[in-house]
């Protein structure tokens, strides 16, 4: 089981990016999926999360600018980021609670994708 994130890049302040993360492998069920970020010298923090039923939660800094969504048929989670600010610069990681009959752990992380917002 693995998570593969993509979609990061360099964008000017006020711009937008869309991150994607797909879960693959021997998967029985994907439960909650989320996005975290870690800026230089900062701890990793939750940006947004979404349950398999579509319930969402956002960090205050993301509320109103970012939208998390998922496609359960594709085991994919997205993060649409609008009105980006320089302080959004960070490595973004996807995370998922995945049930698998061949892997005993359930907490999985993607490899991270860099988002850089220039002023």
N, CA and C atoms as a LAMMPS dump frame, in Angstrom:
ITEM: TIMESTEP
0
ITEM: NUMBER OF ATOMS
357
ITEM: BOX BOUNDS ff ff ff
-5.0000000000000000e+02 5.0000000000000000e+02
-5.0000000000000000e+02 5.0000000000000000e+02
-5.0000000000000000e+02 5.0000000000000000e+02
ITEM: ATOMS id mol type element x y z
1 1 1 N 0.851 -1.188 0
2 1 2 C 0 0 0
3 1 3 C 0.884 1.233 0
4 2 1 N 0.554 2.188 -0.86
5 2 2 C 1.329 3.43 -0.89
6 2 3 C 0.448 4.584 -1.322
7 3 1 N 0.912 5.775 -0.944
8 3 2 C 0.263 7.014 -1.348
9 3 3 C 1.227 7.786 -2.239
10 4 1 N 0.717 8.304 -3.326
11 4 2 C 1.538 9.06 -4.264
12 4 3 C 0.91 10.428 -4.461
13 5 1 N 1.629 11.451 -4.023
14 5 2 C 1.135 12.822 -4.128
15 5 3 C 1.743 13.523 -5.33
16 6 1 N 1.003 14.465 -5.881
17 6 2 C 1.491 15.25 -7.008
18 6 3 C 0.773 16.593 -7.033
19 7 1 N 1.288 17.504 -7.854
20 7 2 C 0.599 18.77 -8.077
21 7 3 C 1.253 19.982 -7.469
22 8 1 N 2.334 19.809 -6.721
23 8 2 C 2.996 20.966 -6.148
24 8 3 C 3.696 21.781 -7.213
25 9 1 N 4.226 22.925 -6.807
26 9 2 C 4.936 23.777 -7.75
27 9 3 C 5.179 25.151 -7.18
28 10 1 N 5.576 26.05 -8.062
29 10 2 C 5.839 27.441 -7.685
30 10 3 C 4.741 28.306 -8.277
31 11 1 N 4.161 29.157 -7.462
32 11 2 C 3.07 30.023 -7.913
33 11 3 C 3.194 31.376 -7.224
34 12 1 N 2.709 32.389 -7.875
35 12 2 C 2.731 33.722 -7.268
36 12 3 C 1.588 33.864 -6.267
37 13 1 N 1.774 34.759 -5.333
38 13 2 C 0.734 35.033 -4.349
39 13 3 C -0.57 35.388 -5.06
40 14 1 N -1.659 34.835 -4.564
41 14 2 C -2.952 35.026 -5.189
42 14 3 C -3.306 33.953 -6.185
43 15 1 N -2.331 33.125 -6.534
44 15 2 C -2.56 32.061 -7.496
45 15 3 C -3.174 30.828 -6.875
46 16 1 N -3.192 29.748 -7.647
47 16 2 C -3.826 28.526 -7.175
48 16 3 C -3.026 27.309 -7.625
49 17 1 N -3.243 26.232 -6.884
50 17 2 C -2.683 24.925 -7.213
51 17 3 C -3.689 23.866 -6.797
52 18 1 N -3.607 22.723 -7.445
53 18 2 C -4.427 21.583 -7.06
54 18 3 C -3.524 20.386 -6.811
55 19 1 N -3.561 19.889 -5.597
56 19 2 C -2.791 18.71 -5.237
57 19 3 C -3.659 17.461 -5.367
58 20 1 N -3.017 16.379 -5.75
59 20 2 C -3.707 15.086 -5.837
60 20 3 C -2.894 14.043 -5.091
61 21 1 N -3.567 13.056 -4.573
62 21 2 C -2.896 11.958 -3.889
63 21 3 C -3.713 10.693 -4.105
64 22 1 N -3.067 9.691 -4.668
65 22 2 C -3.762 8.443 -4.96
66 22 3 C -3.198 7.319 -4.097
67 23 1 N -4.089 6.544 -3.539
68 23 2 C -3.711 5.366 -2.765
69 23 3 C -3.769 4.146 -3.67
70 24 1 N -2.747 3.314 -3.583
71 24 2 C -2.714 2.13 -4.435
72 24 3 C -2.176 0.933 -3.651
73 25 1 N -2.38 -0.232 -4.217
74 25 2 C -1.916 -1.45 -3.559
75 25 3 C -3.094 -2.31 -3.145
76 26 1 N -2.835 -3.2 -2.202
77 26 2 C -3.856 -4.12 -1.724
78 26 3 C -4.704 -3.429 -0.66
79 27 1 N -5.766 -2.779 -1.117
80 27 2 C -6.592 -1.932 -0.25
81 27 3 C -7.978 -2.541 -0.083
82 28 1 N -8.386 -2.678 1.164
83 28 2 C -9.742 -3.103 1.444
84 28 3 C -10.668 -1.91 1.631
85 29 1 N -10.171 -0.894 2.317
86 29 2 C -11.01 0.274 2.592
87 29 3 C -10.123 1.462 2.909
88 30 1 N -10.48 2.6 2.353
89 30 2 C -9.809 3.861 2.678
90 30 3 C -10.758 4.684 3.532
91 31 1 N -10.348 4.978 4.719
92 31 2 C -11.184 5.751 5.638
93 31 3 C -10.853 7.234 5.492
94 32 1 N -10.489 7.892 6.546
95 32 2 C -10.227 9.322 6.46
96 32 3 C -8.954 9.585 5.655
97 33 1 N -8.983 10.627 4.837
98 33 2 C -7.825 11.076 4.067
99 33 3 C -7.594 12.543 4.4
100 34 1 N -6.344 12.94 4.364
101 34 2 C -6.071 14.328 4.719
102 34 3 C -4.792 14.858 4.111
103 35 1 N -4.625 16.153 4.251
104 35 2 C -3.418 16.844 3.821
105 35 3 C -2.804 17.548 5.025
106 36 1 N -1.504 17.399 5.149
107 36 2 C -0.722 18.084 6.165
108 36 3 C 0.349 18.897 5.448
109 37 1 N 0.935 19.833 6.17
110 37 2 C 2.048 20.563 5.588
111 37 3 C 3.092 20.853 6.658
112 38 1 N 4.303 21.041 6.175
113 38 2 C 5.415 21.353 7.074
114 38 3 C 6.284 22.403 6.415
115 39 1 N 6.267 23.595 6.996
116 39 2 C 7.105 24.669 6.508
117 39 3 C 8.492 24.585 7.113
118 40 1 N 9.437 25.372 6.593
119 40 2 C 10.812 25.353 7.114
120 40 3 C 10.843 25.689 8.602
121 41 1 N 11.393 24.805 9.391
122 41 2 C 11.498 25.039 10.818
123 41 3 C 10.216 24.847 11.6
124 42 1 N 9.171 24.408 10.911
125 42 2 C 7.872 24.233 11.563
126 42 3 C 7.56 22.761 11.783
127 43 1 N 6.616 22.518 12.675
128 43 2 C 6.105 21.164 12.838
129 43 3 C 5.064 20.879 11.767
130 44 1 N 4.877 19.626 11.494
131 44 2 C 3.853 19.236 10.53
132 44 3 C 2.479 19.542 11.112
133 45 1 N 1.614 20.143 10.3
134 45 2 C 0.295 20.515 10.781
135 45 3 C -0.788 20.064 9.816
136 46 1 N -1.953 19.817 10.36
137 46 2 C -3.095 19.433 9.535
138 46 3 C -3.592 20.632 8.744
139 47 1 N -3.855 20.414 7.469
140 47 2 C -4.445 21.443 6.615
141 47 3 C -5.936 21.176 6.444
142 48 1 N -6.259 19.953 6.052
143 48 2 C -7.656 19.587 5.83
144 48 3 C -7.772 18.071 5.825
145 49 1 N -8.962 17.589 6.155
146 49 2 C -9.217 16.154 6.155
147 49 3 C -10.636 15.894 5.691
148 50 1 N -10.86 14.693 5.164
149 50 2 C -12.179 14.337 4.663
150 50 3 C -12.437 12.862 4.972
151 51 1 N -13.618 12.588 5.476
152 51 2 C -13.995 11.215 5.779
153 51 3 C -14.452 10.508 4.507
154 52 1 N -14.644 9.197 4.607
155 52 2 C -15.121 8.463 3.432
156 52 3 C -16.546 8.845 3.075
157 53 1 N -17.25 9.435 4.023
158 53 2 C -18.616 9.897 3.758
159 53 3 C -18.645 11.335 3.257
160 54 1 N -17.495 11.986 3.225
161 54 2 C -17.43 13.343 2.677
162 54 3 C -17.426 14.466 3.695
163 55 1 N -17.424 14.137 4.976
164 55 2 C -17.333 15.185 5.995
165 55 3 C -15.936 15.767 5.996
166 56 1 N -15.86 17.087 6.094
167 56 2 C -14.569 17.768 5.989
168 56 3 C -14.252 18.582 7.228
169 57 1 N -12.975 18.794 7.433
170 57 2 C -12.495 19.684 8.48
171 57 3 C -11.294 20.434 7.941
172 58 1 N -11.153 21.683 8.353
173 58 2 C -10.082 22.537 7.849
174 58 3 C -9.369 23.237 8.994
175 59 1 N -8.083 23.469 8.792
176 59 2 C -7.367 24.361 9.679
177 59 3 C -7.874 25.778 9.427
178 60 1 N -7.766 26.614 10.437
179 60 2 C -8.247 27.979 10.289
180 60 3 C -7.588 28.712 9.14
181 61 1 N -6.311 28.431 8.913
182 61 2 C -5.567 29.112 7.848
183 61 3 C -6.033 28.694 6.454
184 62 1 N -6.685 27.544 6.362
185 62 2 C -7.146 27.023 5.078
186 62 3 C -8.614 27.316 4.812
187 63 1 N -9.349 27.573 5.862
188 63 2 C -10.793 27.782 5.735
189 63 3 C -11.103 28.911 4.764
190 64 1 N -11.967 28.63 3.806
191 64 2 C -12.393 29.642 2.849
192 64 3 C -11.494 29.78 1.626
193 65 1 N -10.294 29.206 1.681
194 65 2 C -9.373 29.292 0.536
195 65 3 C -9.092 27.924 -0.077
196 66 1 N -9.05 26.909 0.755
197 66 2 C -8.737 25.562 0.3
198 66 3 C -9.989 24.697 0.33
199 67 1 N -10.056 23.749 -0.586
200 67 2 C -11.161 22.79 -0.615
201 67 3 C -10.604 21.386 -0.78
202 68 1 N -10.965 20.522 0.146
203 68 2 C -10.561 19.125 0.054
204 68 3 C -11.722 18.316 -0.506
205 69 1 N -11.402 17.365 -1.366
206 69 2 C -12.421 16.49 -1.936
207 69 3 C -11.783 15.134 -2.204
208 70 1 N -12.615 14.172 -2.531
209 70 2 C -12.083 12.844 -2.802
210 70 3 C -12.955 12.113 -3.806
211 71 1 N -12.326 11.169 -4.484
212 71 2 C -13.018 10.284 -5.401
213 71 3 C -12.811 8.872 -4.861
214 72 1 N -13.816 8.34 -4.22
215 72 2 C -13.669 7.04 -3.566
216 72 3 C -13.406 5.919 -4.566
217 73 1 N -13.956 6.032 -5.754
218 73 2 C -13.751 4.992 -6.768
219 73 3 C -12.293 4.929 -7.204
220 74 1 N -11.609 6.059 -7.102
221 74 2 C -10.209 6.129 -7.516
222 74 3 C -9.247 6.158 -6.332
223 75 1 N -9.779 6.079 -5.114
224 75 2 C -8.934 6.153 -3.909
225 75 3 C -8.027 7.379 -3.952
226 76 1 N -8.6 8.49 -4.345
227 76 2 C -7.834 9.708 -4.559
228 76 3 C -8.414 10.859 -3.754
229 77 1 N -7.525 11.659 -3.185
230 77 2 C -7.927 12.859 -2.471
231 77 3 C -7.277 14.058 -3.147
232 78 1 N -8.005 15.16 -3.175
233 78 2 C -7.541 16.384 -3.824
234 78 3 C -7.527 17.531 -2.816
235 79 1 N -6.678 18.492 -3.089
236 79 2 C -6.688 19.735 -2.312
237 79 3 C -6.596 20.893 -3.298
238 80 1 N -7.692 21.582 -3.471
239 80 2 C -7.711 22.779 -4.312
240 80 3 C -7.327 23.957 -3.432
241 81 1 N -6.25 24.631 -3.793
242 81 2 C -5.75 25.743 -2.997
243 81 3 C -5.843 27.023 -3.819
244 82 1 N -6.673 27.938 -3.38
245 82 2 C -6.864 29.221 -4.037
246 82 3 C -6.325 30.347 -3.17
247 83 1 N -6.156 31.494 -3.769
248 83 2 C -5.69 32.688 -3.04
249 83 3 C -4.469 32.364 -2.191
250 84 1 N -3.503 31.734 -2.806
251 84 2 C -2.33 31.292 -2.064
252 84 3 C -1.517 32.478 -1.553
253 85 1 N -0.915 32.27 -0.387
254 85 2 C -0.108 33.287 0.271
255 85 3 C 1.305 32.754 0.473
256 86 1 N 2.273 33.652 0.607
257 86 2 C 3.652 33.173 0.857
258 86 3 C 3.737 32.256 2.075
259 87 1 N 2.92 32.491 3.078
260 87 2 C 2.967 31.647 4.276
261 87 3 C 2.403 30.248 4.045
262 88 1 N 1.846 29.997 2.874
263 88 2 C 1.411 28.645 2.527
264 88 3 C 2.567 27.8 2.005
265 89 1 N 3.72 28.42 1.818
266 89 2 C 4.894 27.693 1.346
267 89 3 C 5.266 26.592 2.326
268 90 1 N 5.336 25.37 1.831
269 90 2 C 5.608 24.221 2.68
270 90 3 C 5.692 22.968 1.813
271 91 1 N 6.123 21.89 2.433
272 91 2 C 5.976 20.576 1.824
273 91 3 C 4.627 20.025 2.279
274 92 1 N 3.819 19.626 1.334
275 92 2 C 2.482 19.112 1.619
276 92 3 C 2.494 17.587 1.53
277 93 1 N 1.955 16.976 2.564
278 93 2 C 1.913 15.517 2.648
279 93 3 C 0.47 15.037 2.701
280 94 1 N 0.173 13.988 1.953
281 94 2 C -1.133 13.375 2.12
282 94 3 C -1.014 12.231 3.124
283 95 1 N -2.12 11.979 3.768
284 95 2 C -2.188 10.956 4.808
285 95 3 C -3.508 10.227 4.676
286 96 1 N -3.489 8.948 4.973
287 96 2 C -4.74 8.189 4.883
288 96 3 C -4.749 7.04 5.878
289 97 1 N -5.927 6.758 6.36
290 97 2 C -6.195 5.588 7.196
291 97 3 C -6.705 4.5 6.253
292 98 1 N -5.88 3.49 6.02
293 98 2 C -6.192 2.472 5.014
294 98 3 C -6.219 1.091 5.655
295 99 1 N -7.267 0.37 5.386
296 99 2 C -7.371 -1.005 5.862
297 99 3 C -6.944 -1.952 4.743
298 100 1 N -6.043 -2.866 5.107
299 100 2 C -5.529 -3.829 4.143
300 100 3 C -5.333 -5.171 4.832
301 101 1 N -5.684 -6.229 4.133
302 101 2 C -5.499 -7.561 4.709
303 101 3 C -4.051 -8.001 4.684
304 102 1 N -3.198 -7.328 3.94
305 102 2 C -1.796 -7.746 3.824
306 102 3 C -0.834 -6.824 4.545
307 103 1 N -1.327 -5.685 5.02
308 103 2 C -0.479 -4.754 5.757
309 103 3 C -1.134 -4.484 7.098
310 104 1 N -0.385 -4.655 8.181
311 104 2 C -0.995 -4.571 9.502
312 104 3 C -1.193 -3.144 9.992
313 105 1 N -0.423 -2.203 9.494
314 105 2 C -0.632 -0.829 9.941
315 105 3 C -1.68 -0.158 9.088
316 106 1 N -2.207 0.956 9.603
317 106 2 C -3.29 1.641 8.886
318 106 3 C -2.965 3.076 8.52
319 107 1 N -1.897 3.631 9.102
320 107 2 C -1.563 5.031 8.884
321 107 3 C -0.493 5.134 7.794
322 108 1 N -0.844 5.761 6.693
323 108 2 C 0.072 5.873 5.562
324 108 3 C 0.289 7.334 5.177
325 109 1 N 1.524 7.612 4.733
326 109 2 C 1.897 8.958 4.301
327 109 3 C 2.426 8.934 2.881
328 110 1 N 2.093 9.973 2.135
329 110 2 C 2.705 10.158 0.835
330 110 3 C 4.089 10.744 0.983
331 111 1 N 4.769 10.93 -0.133
332 111 2 C 6.171 11.35 -0.114
333 111 3 C 6.345 12.844 0.034
334 112 1 N 5.288 13.606 -0.049
335 112 2 C 5.406 15.049 0.072
336 112 3 C 5.589 15.72 -1.281
337 113 1 N 4.958 16.865 -1.418
338 113 2 C 5.109 17.656 -2.636
339 113 3 C 5.306 19.117 -2.239
340 114 1 N 6.296 19.755 -2.833
341 114 2 C 6.67 21.122 -2.434
342 114 3 C 5.728 22.142 -3.066
343 115 1 N 5.233 23.032 -2.242
344 115 2 C 4.456 24.183 -2.703
345 115 3 C 5.211 25.434 -2.296
346 116 1 N 5.531 26.268 -3.268
347 116 2 C 6.241 27.515 -3.013
348 116 3 C 5.419 28.664 -3.565
349 117 1 N 5.1 29.622 -2.704
350 117 2 C 4.317 30.788 -3.103
351 117 3 C 5.207 32.008 -2.99
352 118 1 N 5.426 32.662 -4.105
353 118 2 C 6.299 33.838 -4.129
354 118 3 C 5.462 35.107 -3.962
355 119 1 N 6.068 36.083 -3.343
356 119 2 C 5.345 37.339 -3.098
357 119 3 C 5.51 38.318 -4.247
